[in-house]
Amino acid sequence: MIWAALREVTGVVLTPDPGASLMDLGLDSLSAVEFRNQLSLRLGGASLPGTLILDYPTGAALASYLAHQLGGGR
């Protein structure tokens, strides 16, 4: 569930390398906010911090955080 939501929101961003920095792959501060909002919607309205991309800057880190927060779902 988590990887599917991340792929849906980011499109090709996570495909090349889940360890790459999302900001280096093209997200800026405005798109990071939109990313968080869209991800929250796709995860059933999960409350996500405004600093999500800064705190978890790679797809792998973000997926790990979300799995922990959401009870390990995929």
Predicted model as a PDB file, atoms N, CA, C, CB and O in Angstrom, pLDDT in the B-factor column:
MODEL        1                                                                  
ATOM      1  N   MET A   1       0.812  -1.183   0.000  1.00 62.00           N  
ATOM      2  CA  MET A   1       0.000   0.000   0.000  1.00 62.00           C  
ATOM      3  C   MET A   1       0.862   1.255   0.000  1.00 62.00           C  
ATOM      4  CB  MET A   1      -0.927  -0.007   1.187  1.00 62.00           C  
ATOM      5  O   MET A   1       0.585   2.186  -0.757  1.00 62.00           O  
ATOM      6  N   ILE A   2       1.880   1.302   0.817  1.00 66.00           N  
ATOM      7  CA  ILE A   2       2.707   2.508   0.921  1.00 66.00           C  
ATOM      8  C   ILE A   2       3.484   2.751  -0.363  1.00 66.00           C  
ATOM      9  CB  ILE A   2       3.673   2.395   2.102  1.00 66.00           C  
ATOM     10  O   ILE A   2       3.458   3.861  -0.896  1.00 66.00           O  
ATOM     11  N   TRP A   3       4.184   1.721  -0.876  1.00 64.00           N  
ATOM     12  CA  TRP A   3       4.948   1.916  -2.115  1.00 64.00           C  
ATOM     13  C   TRP A   3       4.021   2.263  -3.262  1.00 64.00           C  
ATOM     14  CB  TRP A   3       5.764   0.658  -2.458  1.00 64.00           C  
ATOM     15  O   TRP A   3       4.376   3.068  -4.123  1.00 64.00           O  
ATOM     16  N   ALA A   4       2.836   1.667  -3.286  1.00 70.00           N  
ATOM     17  CA  ALA A   4       1.886   1.985  -4.356  1.00 70.00           C  
ATOM     18  C   ALA A   4       1.461   3.444  -4.285  1.00 70.00           C  
ATOM     19  CB  ALA A   4       0.652   1.074  -4.273  1.00 70.00           C  
ATOM     20  O   ALA A   4       1.376   4.117  -5.312  1.00 70.00           O  
ATOM     21  N   ALA A   5       1.198   3.931  -3.091  1.00 71.00           N  
ATOM     22  CA  ALA A   5       0.814   5.340  -2.934  1.00 71.00           C  
ATOM     23  C   ALA A   5       1.961   6.264  -3.303  1.00 71.00           C  
ATOM     24  CB  ALA A   5       0.364   5.617  -1.496  1.00 71.00           C  
ATOM     25  O   ALA A   5       1.745   7.288  -3.953  1.00 71.00           O  
ATOM     26  N   LEU A   6       3.177   5.919  -2.899  1.00 70.00           N  
ATOM     27  CA  LEU A   6       4.334   6.746  -3.249  1.00 70.00           C  
ATOM     28  C   LEU A   6       4.537   6.780  -4.756  1.00 70.00           C  
ATOM     29  CB  LEU A   6       5.600   6.222  -2.558  1.00 70.00           C  
ATOM     30  O   LEU A   6       4.811   7.836  -5.327  1.00 70.00           O  
ATOM     31  N   ARG A   7       4.404   5.631  -5.395  1.00 67.00           N  
ATOM     32  CA  ARG A   7       4.568   5.589  -6.861  1.00 67.00           C  
ATOM     33  C   ARG A   7       3.485   6.396  -7.552  1.00 67.00           C  
ATOM     34  CB  ARG A   7       4.539   4.137  -7.369  1.00 67.00           C  
ATOM     35  O   ARG A   7       3.748   7.098  -8.529  1.00 67.00           O  
ATOM     36  N   GLU A   8       2.270   6.294  -7.043  1.00 69.00           N  
ATOM     37  CA  GLU A   8       1.158   7.017  -7.649  1.00 69.00           C  
ATOM     38  C   GLU A   8       1.360   8.526  -7.545  1.00 69.00           C  
ATOM     39  CB  GLU A   8      -0.158   6.616  -6.988  1.00 69.00           C  
ATOM     40  O   GLU A   8       1.097   9.255  -8.501  1.00 69.00           O  
ATOM     41  N   VAL A   9       1.820   8.994  -6.397  1.00 69.00           N  
ATOM     42  CA  VAL A   9       2.005  10.430  -6.182  1.00 69.00           C  
ATOM     43  C   VAL A   9       3.229  10.950  -6.920  1.00 69.00           C  
ATOM     44  CB  VAL A   9       2.131  10.732  -4.692  1.00 69.00           C  
ATOM     45  O   VAL A   9       3.190  12.038  -7.496  1.00 69.00           O  
ATOM     46  N   THR A  10       4.317  10.185  -6.910  1.00 62.00           N  
ATOM     47  CA  THR A  10       5.556  10.686  -7.497  1.00 62.00           C  
ATOM     48  C   THR A  10       5.727  10.304  -8.951  1.00 62.00           C  
ATOM     49  CB  THR A  10       6.722  10.187  -6.717  1.00 62.00           C  
ATOM     50  O   THR A  10       6.545  10.905  -9.647  1.00 62.00           O  
ATOM     51  N   GLY A  11       4.996   9.340  -9.421  1.00 60.00           N  
ATOM     52  CA  GLY A  11       5.183   8.879 -10.795  1.00 60.00           C  
ATOM     53  C   GLY A  11       6.547   8.237 -10.947  1.00 60.00           C  
ATOM     54  O   GLY A  11       6.846   7.266 -10.251  1.00 60.00           O  
ATOM     55  N   VAL A  12       7.384   8.752 -11.839  1.00 46.00           N  
ATOM     56  CA  VAL A  12       8.679   8.149 -12.107  1.00 46.00           C  
ATOM     57  C   VAL A  12       9.741   8.524 -11.080  1.00 46.00           C  
ATOM     58  CB  VAL A  12       9.142   8.544 -13.471  1.00 46.00           C  
ATOM     59  O   VAL A  12      10.852   7.994 -11.127  1.00 46.00           O  
ATOM     60  N   VAL A  13       9.428   9.415 -10.167  1.00 47.00           N  
ATOM     61  CA  VAL A  13      10.450   9.879  -9.228  1.00 47.00           C  
ATOM     62  C   VAL A  13      11.087   8.721  -8.472  1.00 47.00           C  
ATOM     63  CB  VAL A  13       9.849  10.871  -8.242  1.00 47.00           C  
ATOM     64  O   VAL A  13      12.308   8.699  -8.317  1.00 47.00           O  
ATOM     65  N   LEU A  14      10.306   7.766  -8.000  1.00 50.00           N  
ATOM     66  CA  LEU A  14      10.858   6.674  -7.194  1.00 50.00           C  
ATOM     67  C   LEU A  14      11.378   5.518  -8.033  1.00 50.00           C  
ATOM     68  CB  LEU A  14       9.814   6.165  -6.242  1.00 50.00           C  
ATOM     69  O   LEU A  14      12.091   4.655  -7.521  1.00 50.00           O  
ATOM     70  N   THR A  15      11.034   5.491  -9.303  1.00 55.00           N  
ATOM     71  CA  THR A  15      11.442   4.375 -10.136  1.00 55.00           C  
ATOM     72  C   THR A  15      12.960   4.235 -10.266  1.00 55.00           C  
ATOM     73  CB  THR A  15      10.836   4.522 -11.494  1.00 55.00           C  
ATOM     74  O   THR A  15      13.469   3.125 -10.117  1.00 55.00           O  
ATOM     75  N   PRO A  16      13.712   5.322 -10.538  1.00 59.00           N  
ATOM     76  CA  PRO A  16      15.143   5.157 -10.747  1.00 59.00           C  
ATOM     77  C   PRO A  16      15.901   4.639  -9.528  1.00 59.00           C  
ATOM     78  CB  PRO A  16      15.728   6.452 -11.167  1.00 59.00           C  
ATOM     79  O   PRO A  16      16.685   3.697  -9.646  1.00 59.00           O  
ATOM     80  N   ASP A  17      15.681   5.232  -8.372  1.00 73.00           N  
ATOM     81  CA  ASP A  17      16.469   4.866  -7.203  1.00 73.00           C  
ATOM     82  C   ASP A  17      15.753   5.308  -5.937  1.00 73.00           C  
ATOM     83  CB  ASP A  17      17.875   5.488  -7.274  1.00 73.00           C  
ATOM     84  O   ASP A  17      15.707   6.506  -5.654  1.00 73.00           O  
ATOM     85  N   PRO A  18      15.189   4.374  -5.160  1.00 75.00           N  
ATOM     86  CA  PRO A  18      14.487   4.753  -3.937  1.00 75.00           C  
ATOM     87  C   PRO A  18      15.392   5.429  -2.908  1.00 75.00           C  
ATOM     88  CB  PRO A  18      13.853   3.536  -3.322  1.00 75.00           C  
ATOM     89  O   PRO A  18      14.892   6.037  -1.962  1.00 75.00           O  
ATOM     90  N   GLY A  19      16.709   5.335  -3.074  1.00 82.00           N  
ATOM     91  CA  GLY A  19      17.641   5.973  -2.153  1.00 82.00           C  
ATOM     92  C   GLY A  19      18.040   7.376  -2.572  1.00 82.00           C  
ATOM     93  O   GLY A  19      18.752   8.066  -1.843  1.00 82.00           O  
ATOM     94  N   ALA A  20      17.580   7.806  -3.755  1.00 82.00           N  
ATOM     95  CA  ALA A  20      17.923   9.149  -4.233  1.00 82.00           C  
ATOM     96  C   ALA A  20      17.081  10.197  -3.513  1.00 82.00           C  
ATOM     97  CB  ALA A  20      17.717   9.255  -5.763  1.00 82.00           C  
ATOM     98  O   ALA A  20      15.940   9.934  -3.133  1.00 82.00           O  
ATOM     99  N   SER A  21      17.640  11.359  -3.333  1.00 86.00           N  
ATOM    100  CA  SER A  21      16.942  12.468  -2.707  1.00 86.00           C  
ATOM    101  C   SER A  21      15.807  12.942  -3.607  1.00 86.00           C  
ATOM    102  CB  SER A  21      17.913  13.621  -2.406  1.00 86.00           C  
ATOM    103  O   SER A  21      16.009  13.205  -4.792  1.00 86.00           O  
ATOM    104  N   LEU A  22      14.615  13.047  -3.032  1.00 83.00           N  
ATOM    105  CA  LEU A  22      13.468  13.507  -3.805  1.00 83.00           C  
ATOM    106  C   LEU A  22      13.664  14.944  -4.279  1.00 83.00           C  
ATOM    107  CB  LEU A  22      12.190  13.397  -2.974  1.00 83.00           C  
ATOM    108  O   LEU A  22      13.215  15.303  -5.368  1.00 83.00           O  
ATOM    109  N   MET A  23      14.326  15.762  -3.478  1.00 84.00           N  
ATOM    110  CA  MET A  23      14.585  17.142  -3.882  1.00 84.00           C  
ATOM    111  C   MET A  23      15.557  17.164  -5.068  1.00 84.00           C  
ATOM    112  CB  MET A  23      15.156  17.965  -2.691  1.00 84.00           C  
ATOM    113  O   MET A  23      15.404  17.978  -5.979  1.00 84.00           O  
ATOM    114  N   ASP A  24      16.542  16.286  -5.060  1.00 83.00           N  
ATOM    115  CA  ASP A  24      17.483  16.213  -6.183  1.00 83.00           C  
ATOM    116  C   ASP A  24      16.807  15.710  -7.456  1.00 83.00           C  
ATOM    117  CB  ASP A  24      18.658  15.304  -5.829  1.00 83.00           C  
ATOM    118  O   ASP A  24      17.276  15.972  -8.564  1.00 83.00           O  
ATOM    119  N   LEU A  25      15.705  14.989  -7.288  1.00 78.00           N  
ATOM    120  CA  LEU A  25      14.979  14.454  -8.437  1.00 78.00           C  
ATOM    121  C   LEU A  25      13.908  15.416  -8.952  1.00 78.00           C  
ATOM    122  CB  LEU A  25      14.340  13.131  -8.071  1.00 78.00           C  
ATOM    123  O   LEU A  25      13.153  15.079  -9.863  1.00 78.00           O  
ATOM    124  N   GLY A  26      13.846  16.613  -8.367  1.00 78.00           N  
ATOM    125  CA  GLY A  26      12.955  17.613  -8.934  1.00 78.00           C  
ATOM    126  C   GLY A  26      11.937  18.252  -8.013  1.00 78.00           C  
ATOM    127  O   GLY A  26      11.310  19.236  -8.405  1.00 78.00           O  
ATOM    128  N   LEU A  27      11.743  17.741  -6.810  1.00 81.00           N  
ATOM    129  CA  LEU A  27      10.805  18.398  -5.916  1.00 81.00           C  
ATOM    130  C   LEU A  27      11.423  19.678  -5.379  1.00 81.00           C  
ATOM    131  CB  LEU A  27      10.400  17.464  -4.761  1.00 81.00           C  
ATOM    132  O   LEU A  27      12.600  19.709  -5.020  1.00 81.00           O  
ATOM    133  N   ASP A  28      10.616  20.738  -5.328  1.00 85.00           N  
ATOM    134  CA  ASP A  28      11.040  21.967  -4.662  1.00 85.00           C  
ATOM    135  C   ASP A  28      10.091  22.168  -3.479  1.00 85.00           C  
ATOM    136  CB  ASP A  28      11.025  23.216  -5.651  1.00 85.00           C  
ATOM    137  O   ASP A  28       9.258  21.304  -3.207  1.00 85.00           O  
ATOM    138  N   SER A  29      10.204  23.287  -2.778  1.00 87.00           N  
ATOM    139  CA  SER A  29       9.408  23.461  -1.562  1.00 87.00           C  
ATOM    140  C   SER A  29       7.908  23.465  -1.849  1.00 87.00           C  
ATOM    141  CB  SER A  29       9.799  24.754  -0.866  1.00 87.00           C  
ATOM    142  O   SER A  29       7.133  22.898  -1.079  1.00 87.00           O  
ATOM    143  N   LEU A  30       7.495  24.087  -2.932  1.00 87.00           N  
ATOM    144  CA  LEU A  30       6.074  24.126  -3.266  1.00 87.00           C  
ATOM    145  C   LEU A  30       5.560  22.745  -3.677  1.00 87.00           C  
ATOM    146  CB  LEU A  30       5.822  25.135  -4.388  1.00 87.00           C  
ATOM    147  O   LEU A  30       4.497  22.316  -3.227  1.00 87.00           O  
ATOM    148  N   SER A  31       6.308  22.058  -4.524  1.00 85.00           N  
ATOM    149  CA  SER A  31       5.864  20.729  -4.944  1.00 85.00           C  
ATOM    150  C   SER A  31       5.950  19.727  -3.795  1.00 85.00           C  
ATOM    151  CB  SER A  31       6.700  20.239  -6.131  1.00 85.00           C  
ATOM    152  O   SER A  31       5.215  18.740  -3.790  1.00 85.00           O  
ATOM    153  N   ALA A  32       6.834  19.959  -2.817  1.00 88.00           N  
ATOM    154  CA  ALA A  32       6.918  19.080  -1.646  1.00 88.00           C  
ATOM    155  C   ALA A  32       5.637  19.168  -0.818  1.00 88.00           C  
ATOM    156  CB  ALA A  32       8.142  19.447  -0.776  1.00 88.00           C  
ATOM    157  O   ALA A  32       5.171  18.164  -0.280  1.00 88.00           O  
ATOM    158  N   VAL A  33       5.073  20.365  -0.719  1.00 90.00           N  
ATOM    159  CA  VAL A  33       3.808  20.541   0.002  1.00 90.00           C  
ATOM    160  C   VAL A  33       2.683  19.822  -0.737  1.00 90.00           C  
ATOM    161  CB  VAL A  33       3.473  22.047   0.166  1.00 90.00           C  
ATOM    162  O   VAL A  33       1.881  19.120  -0.121  1.00 90.00           O  
ATOM    163  N   GLU A  34       2.625  19.996  -2.048  1.00 88.00           N  
ATOM    164  CA  GLU A  34       1.609  19.318  -2.844  1.00 88.00           C  
ATOM    165  C   GLU A  34       1.795  17.797  -2.776  1.00 88.00           C  
ATOM    166  CB  GLU A  34       1.662  19.802  -4.307  1.00 88.00           C  
ATOM    167  O   GLU A  34       0.821  17.049  -2.685  1.00 88.00           O  
ATOM    168  N   PHE A  35       3.032  17.356  -2.820  1.00 87.00           N  
ATOM    169  CA  PHE A  35       3.347  15.933  -2.685  1.00 87.00           C  
ATOM    170  C   PHE A  35       2.785  15.393  -1.376  1.00 87.00           C  
ATOM    171  CB  PHE A  35       4.873  15.699  -2.752  1.00 87.00           C  
ATOM    172  O   PHE A  35       2.109  14.364  -1.359  1.00 87.00           O  
ATOM    173  N   ARG A  36       3.068  16.095  -0.281  1.00 92.00           N  
ATOM    174  CA  ARG A  36       2.576  15.654   1.030  1.00 92.00           C  
ATOM    175  C   ARG A  36       1.053  15.615   1.052  1.00 92.00           C  
ATOM    176  CB  ARG A  36       3.095  16.581   2.142  1.00 92.00           C  
ATOM    177  O   ARG A  36       0.468  14.663   1.569  1.00 92.00           O  
ATOM    178  N   ASN A  37       0.402  16.638   0.496  1.00 92.00           N  
ATOM    179  CA  ASN A  37      -1.057  16.685   0.485  1.00 92.00           C  
ATOM    180  C   ASN A  37      -1.645  15.528  -0.322  1.00 92.00           C  
ATOM    181  CB  ASN A  37      -1.537  18.019  -0.085  1.00 92.00           C  
ATOM    182  O   ASN A  37      -2.592  14.881   0.125  1.00 92.00           O  
ATOM    183  N   GLN A  38      -1.097  15.268  -1.494  1.00 88.00           N  
ATOM    184  CA  GLN A  38      -1.592  14.174  -2.334  1.00 88.00           C  
ATOM    185  C   GLN A  38      -1.335  12.815  -1.685  1.00 88.00           C  
ATOM    186  CB  GLN A  38      -0.934  14.226  -3.717  1.00 88.00           C  
ATOM    187  O   GLN A  38      -2.177  11.920  -1.746  1.00 88.00           O  
ATOM    188  N   LEU A  39      -0.183  12.673  -1.074  1.00 88.00           N  
ATOM    189  CA  LEU A  39       0.147  11.425  -0.395  1.00 88.00           C  
ATOM    190  C   LEU A  39      -0.821  11.187   0.761  1.00 88.00           C  
ATOM    191  CB  LEU A  39       1.605  11.450   0.115  1.00 88.00           C  
ATOM    192  O   LEU A  39      -1.306  10.072   0.950  1.00 88.00           O  
ATOM    193  N   SER A  40      -1.095  12.219   1.521  1.00 91.00           N  
ATOM    194  CA  SER A  40      -2.041  12.123   2.629  1.00 91.00           C  
ATOM    195  C   SER A  40      -3.411  11.655   2.136  1.00 91.00           C  
ATOM    196  CB  SER A  40      -2.168  13.478   3.343  1.00 91.00           C  
ATOM    197  O   SER A  40      -4.026  10.775   2.737  1.00 91.00           O  
ATOM    198  N   LEU A  41      -3.878  12.244   1.047  1.00 89.00           N  
ATOM    199  CA  LEU A  41      -5.170  11.840   0.480  1.00 89.00           C  
ATOM    200  C   LEU A  41      -5.172  10.374   0.083  1.00 89.00           C  
ATOM    201  CB  LEU A  41      -5.512  12.702  -0.730  1.00 89.00           C  
ATOM    202  O   LEU A  41      -6.132   9.654   0.358  1.00 89.00           O  
ATOM    203  N   ARG A  42      -4.098   9.928  -0.565  1.00 86.00           N  
ATOM    204  CA  ARG A  42      -4.036   8.541  -1.036  1.00 86.00           C  
ATOM    205  C   ARG A  42      -3.855   7.542   0.095  1.00 86.00           C  
ATOM    206  CB  ARG A  42      -2.910   8.384  -2.025  1.00 86.00           C  
ATOM    207  O   ARG A  42      -4.076   6.343  -0.074  1.00 86.00           O  
ATOM    208  N   LEU A  43      -3.451   8.053   1.243  1.00 87.00           N  
ATOM    209  CA  LEU A  43      -3.301   7.185   2.414  1.00 87.00           C  
ATOM    210  C   LEU A  43      -4.463   7.364   3.376  1.00 87.00           C  
ATOM    211  CB  LEU A  43      -1.979   7.473   3.130  1.00 87.00           C  
ATOM    212  O   LEU A  43      -4.323   7.146   4.579  1.00 87.00           O  
ATOM    213  N   GLY A  44      -5.607   7.761   2.842  1.00 90.00           N  
ATOM    214  CA  GLY A  44      -6.820   7.840   3.647  1.00 90.00           C  
ATOM    215  C   GLY A  44      -6.885   9.019   4.584  1.00 90.00           C  
ATOM    216  O   GLY A  44      -7.552   8.945   5.616  1.00 90.00           O  
ATOM    217  N   GLY A  45      -6.214  10.104   4.257  1.00 91.00           N  
ATOM    218  CA  GLY A  45      -6.248  11.298   5.093  1.00 91.00           C  
ATOM    219  C   GLY A  45      -5.245  11.273   6.240  1.00 91.00           C  
ATOM    220  O   GLY A  45      -5.407  11.984   7.232  1.00 91.00           O  
ATOM    221  N   ALA A  46      -4.213  10.451   6.101  1.00 89.00           N  
ATOM    222  CA  ALA A  46      -3.183  10.376   7.146  1.00 89.00           C  
ATOM    223  C   ALA A  46      -2.600  11.753   7.417  1.00 89.00           C  
ATOM    224  CB  ALA A  46      -2.063   9.397   6.742  1.00 89.00           C  
ATOM    225  O   ALA A  46      -2.337  12.513   6.485  1.00 89.00           O  
ATOM    226  N   SER A  47      -2.399  12.073   8.677  1.00 92.00           N  
ATOM    227  CA  SER A  47      -1.793  13.344   9.063  1.00 92.00           C  
ATOM    228  C   SER A  47      -0.280  13.235   8.893  1.00 92.00           C  
ATOM    229  CB  SER A  47      -2.167  13.725  10.535  1.00 92.00           C  
ATOM    230  O   SER A  47       0.378  12.448   9.575  1.00 92.00           O  
ATOM    231  N   LEU A  48       0.260  14.033   7.977  1.00 94.00           N  
ATOM    232  CA  LEU A  48       1.686  13.994   7.686  1.00 94.00           C  
ATOM    233  C   LEU A  48       2.292  15.361   8.003  1.00 94.00           C  
ATOM    234  CB  LEU A  48       1.945  13.598   6.199  1.00 94.00           C  
ATOM    235  O   LEU A  48       1.667  16.386   7.732  1.00 94.00           O  
ATOM    236  N   PRO A  49       3.495  15.392   8.571  1.00 94.00           N  
ATOM    237  CA  PRO A  49       4.111  16.670   8.951  1.00 94.00           C  
ATOM    238  C   PRO A  49       4.463  17.529   7.733  1.00 94.00           C  
ATOM    239  CB  PRO A  49       5.368  16.416   9.778  1.00 94.00           C  
ATOM    240  O   PRO A  49       4.754  17.013   6.654  1.00 94.00           O  
ATOM    241  N   GLY A  50       4.430  18.833   7.929  1.00 91.00           N  
ATOM    242  CA  GLY A  50       4.796  19.762   6.863  1.00 91.00           C  
ATOM    243  C   GLY A  50       6.232  19.612   6.413  1.00 91.00           C  
ATOM    244  O   GLY A  50       6.580  20.002   5.299  1.00 91.00           O  
ATOM    245  N   THR A  51       7.057  19.060   7.256  1.00 93.00           N  
ATOM    246  CA  THR A  51       8.482  18.873   6.954  1.00 93.00           C  
ATOM    247  C   THR A  51       8.778  17.464   6.456  1.00 93.00           C  
ATOM    248  CB  THR A  51       9.326  19.166   8.190  1.00 93.00           C  
ATOM    249  O   THR A  51       9.920  17.007   6.517  1.00 93.00           O  
ATOM    250  N   LEU A  52       7.759  16.780   5.967  1.00 93.00           N  
ATOM    251  CA  LEU A  52       7.892  15.374   5.578  1.00 93.00           C  
ATOM    252  C   LEU A  52       9.092  15.109   4.674  1.00 93.00           C  
ATOM    253  CB  LEU A  52       6.638  14.919   4.883  1.00 93.00           C  
ATOM    254  O   LEU A  52       9.890  14.215   4.954  1.00 93.00           O  
ATOM    255  N   ILE A  53       9.229  15.874   3.596  1.00 91.00           N  
ATOM    256  CA  ILE A  53      10.298  15.634   2.631  1.00 91.00           C  
ATOM    257  C   ILE A  53      11.660  16.034   3.187  1.00 91.00           C  
ATOM    258  CB  ILE A  53      10.021  16.394   1.344  1.00 91.00           C  
ATOM    259  O   ILE A  53      12.677  15.441   2.827  1.00 91.00           O  
ATOM    260  N   LEU A  54      11.686  17.021   4.048  1.00 92.00           N  
ATOM    261  CA  LEU A  54      12.959  17.399   4.678  1.00 92.00           C  
ATOM    262  C   LEU A  54      13.396  16.354   5.693  1.00 92.00           C  
ATOM    263  CB  LEU A  54      12.839  18.772   5.359  1.00 92.00           C  
ATOM    264  O   LEU A  54      14.581  16.040   5.806  1.00 92.00           O  
ATOM    265  N   ASP A  55      12.433  15.820   6.428  1.00 95.00           N  
ATOM    266  CA  ASP A  55      12.746  14.816   7.456  1.00 95.00           C  
ATOM    267  C   ASP A  55      13.036  13.437   6.859  1.00 95.00           C  
ATOM    268  CB  ASP A  55      11.593  14.708   8.445  1.00 95.00           C  
ATOM    269  O   ASP A  55      13.837  12.680   7.406  1.00 95.00           O  
ATOM    270  N   TYR A  56      12.392  13.115   5.750  1.00 94.00           N  
ATOM    271  CA  TYR A  56      12.533  11.803   5.096  1.00 94.00           C  
ATOM    272  C   TYR A  56      12.786  12.056   3.614  1.00 94.00           C  
ATOM    273  CB  TYR A  56      11.246  10.896   5.313  1.00 94.00           C  
ATOM    274  O   TYR A  56      11.874  11.917   2.798  1.00 94.00           O  
ATOM    275  N   PRO A  57      14.003  12.423   3.262  1.00 92.00           N  
ATOM    276  CA  PRO A  57      14.297  12.961   1.926  1.00 92.00           C  
ATOM    277  C   PRO A  57      14.391  11.956   0.783  1.00 92.00           C  
ATOM    278  CB  PRO A  57      15.554  13.687   1.987  1.00 92.00           C  
ATOM    279  O   PRO A  57      14.486  12.361  -0.375  1.00 92.00           O  
ATOM    280  N   THR A  58      14.367  10.676   1.072  1.00 89.00           N  
ATOM    281  CA  THR A  58      14.444   9.682  -0.004  1.00 89.00           C  
ATOM    282  C   THR A  58      13.187   8.823  -0.002  1.00 89.00           C  
ATOM    283  CB  THR A  58      15.706   8.795   0.150  1.00 89.00           C  
ATOM    284  O   THR A  58      12.472   8.750   0.998  1.00 89.00           O  
ATOM    285  N   GLY A  59      12.926   8.176  -1.126  1.00 83.00           N  
ATOM    286  CA  GLY A  59      11.783   7.279  -1.190  1.00 83.00           C  
ATOM    287  C   GLY A  59      11.863   6.177  -0.158  1.00 83.00           C  
ATOM    288  O   GLY A  59      10.856   5.818   0.453  1.00 83.00           O  
ATOM    289  N   ALA A  60      13.050   5.640   0.040  1.00 86.00           N  
ATOM    290  CA  ALA A  60      13.235   4.556   1.011  1.00 86.00           C  
ATOM    291  C   ALA A  60      12.970   5.044   2.441  1.00 86.00           C  
ATOM    292  CB  ALA A  60      14.661   3.981   0.904  1.00 86.00           C  
ATOM    293  O   ALA A  60      12.295   4.364   3.214  1.00 86.00           O  
ATOM    294  N   ALA A  61      13.498   6.213   2.788  1.00 91.00           N  
ATOM    295  CA  ALA A  61      13.286   6.766   4.131  1.00 91.00           C  
ATOM    296  C   ALA A  61      11.814   7.091   4.351  1.00 91.00           C  
ATOM    297  CB  ALA A  61      14.146   8.029   4.341  1.00 91.00           C  
ATOM    298  O   ALA A  61      11.261   6.837   5.421  1.00 91.00           O  
ATOM    299  N   LEU A  62      11.199   7.647   3.336  1.00 89.00           N  
ATOM    300  CA  LEU A  62       9.793   8.013   3.423  1.00 89.00           C  
ATOM    301  C   LEU A  62       8.915   6.776   3.573  1.00 89.00           C  
ATOM    302  CB  LEU A  62       9.373   8.810   2.190  1.00 89.00           C  
ATOM    303  O   LEU A  62       8.000   6.760   4.396  1.00 89.00           O  
ATOM    304  N   ALA A  63       9.183   5.759   2.797  1.00 85.00           N  
ATOM    305  CA  ALA A  63       8.405   4.517   2.892  1.00 85.00           C  
ATOM    306  C   ALA A  63       8.562   3.870   4.262  1.00 85.00           C  
ATOM    307  CB  ALA A  63       8.835   3.531   1.800  1.00 85.00           C  
ATOM    308  O   ALA A  63       7.590   3.366   4.825  1.00 85.00           O  
ATOM    309  N   SER A  64       9.772   3.882   4.800  1.00 89.00           N  
ATOM    310  CA  SER A  64      10.012   3.318   6.128  1.00 89.00           C  
ATOM    311  C   SER A  64       9.226   4.090   7.194  1.00 89.00           C  
ATOM    312  CB  SER A  64      11.520   3.337   6.456  1.00 89.00           C  
ATOM    313  O   SER A  64       8.592   3.489   8.061  1.00 89.00           O  
ATOM    314  N   TYR A  65       9.273   5.419   7.122  1.00 91.00           N  
ATOM    315  CA  TYR A  65       8.534   6.262   8.060  1.00 91.00           C  
ATOM    316  C   TYR A  65       7.034   5.969   7.965  1.00 91.00           C  
ATOM    317  CB  TYR A  65       8.811   7.760   7.781  1.00 91.00           C  
ATOM    318  O   TYR A  65       6.365   5.767   8.979  1.00 91.00           O  
ATOM    319  N   LEU A  66       6.521   5.948   6.742  1.00 88.00           N  
ATOM    320  CA  LEU A  66       5.091   5.726   6.559  1.00 88.00           C  
ATOM    321  C   LEU A  66       4.675   4.340   7.034  1.00 88.00           C  
ATOM    322  CB  LEU A  66       4.713   5.908   5.098  1.00 88.00           C  
ATOM    323  O   LEU A  66       3.619   4.189   7.647  1.00 88.00           O  
ATOM    324  N   ALA A  67       5.482   3.339   6.762  1.00 86.00           N  
ATOM    325  CA  ALA A  67       5.166   1.982   7.223  1.00 86.00           C  
ATOM    326  C   ALA A  67       5.084   1.947   8.746  1.00 86.00           C  
ATOM    327  CB  ALA A  67       6.226   0.971   6.719  1.00 86.00           C  
ATOM    328  O   ALA A  67       4.198   1.308   9.313  1.00 86.00           O  
ATOM    329  N   HIS A  68       6.010   2.634   9.400  1.00 89.00           N  
ATOM    330  CA  HIS A  68       6.012   2.685  10.859  1.00 89.00           C  
ATOM    331  C   HIS A  68       4.777   3.440  11.371  1.00 89.00           C  
ATOM    332  CB  HIS A  68       7.308   3.356  11.374  1.00 89.00           C  
ATOM    333  O   HIS A  68       4.105   2.986  12.296  1.00 89.00           O  
ATOM    334  N   GLN A  69       4.492   4.582  10.767  1.00 86.00           N  
ATOM    335  CA  GLN A  69       3.356   5.407  11.193  1.00 86.00           C  
ATOM    336  C   GLN A  69       2.015   4.735  10.933  1.00 86.00           C  
ATOM    337  CB  GLN A  69       3.395   6.743  10.485  1.00 86.00           C  
ATOM    338  O   GLN A  69       1.076   4.893  11.713  1.00 86.00           O  
ATOM    339  N   LEU A  70       1.925   3.994   9.853  1.00 82.00           N  
ATOM    340  CA  LEU A  70       0.659   3.401   9.448  1.00 82.00           C  
ATOM    341  C   LEU A  70       0.540   1.924   9.861  1.00 82.00           C  
ATOM    342  CB  LEU A  70       0.494   3.531   7.945  1.00 82.00           C  
ATOM    343  O   LEU A  70      -0.369   1.222   9.419  1.00 82.00           O  
ATOM    344  N   GLY A  71       1.430   1.482  10.675  1.00 78.00           N  
ATOM    345  CA  GLY A  71       1.330   0.122  11.182  1.00 78.00           C  
ATOM    346  C   GLY A  71       1.898  -0.950  10.284  1.00 78.00           C  
ATOM    347  O   GLY A  71       1.487  -2.108  10.351  1.00 78.00           O  
ATOM    348  N   GLY A  72       2.863  -0.560   9.424  1.00 58.00           N  
ATOM    349  CA  GLY A  72       3.553  -1.556   8.615  1.00 58.00           C  
ATOM    350  C   GLY A  72       2.848  -1.978   7.353  1.00 58.00           C  
ATOM    351  O   GLY A  72       3.258  -2.954   6.725  1.00 58.00           O  
ATOM    352  N   GLY A  73       1.787  -1.272   6.950  1.00 50.00           N  
ATOM    353  CA  GLY A  73       1.094  -1.635   5.716  1.00 50.00           C  
ATOM    354  C   GLY A  73       1.941  -1.389   4.487  1.00 50.00           C  
ATOM    355  O   GLY A  73       2.844  -0.553   4.513  1.00 50.00           O  
ATOM    356  N   ARG A  74       1.662  -2.107   3.406  1.00 48.00           N  
ATOM    357  CA  ARG A  74       2.371  -1.929   2.136  1.00 48.00           C  
ATOM    358  C   ARG A  74       1.403  -1.529   1.072  1.00 48.00           C  
ATOM    359  CB  ARG A  74       3.111  -3.200   1.723  1.00 48.00           C  
ATOM    360  O   ARG A  74       1.797  -1.328  -0.077  1.00 48.00           O  
TER     361      ARG A  74                                                      
ENDMDL                                                                          
END                                                                             
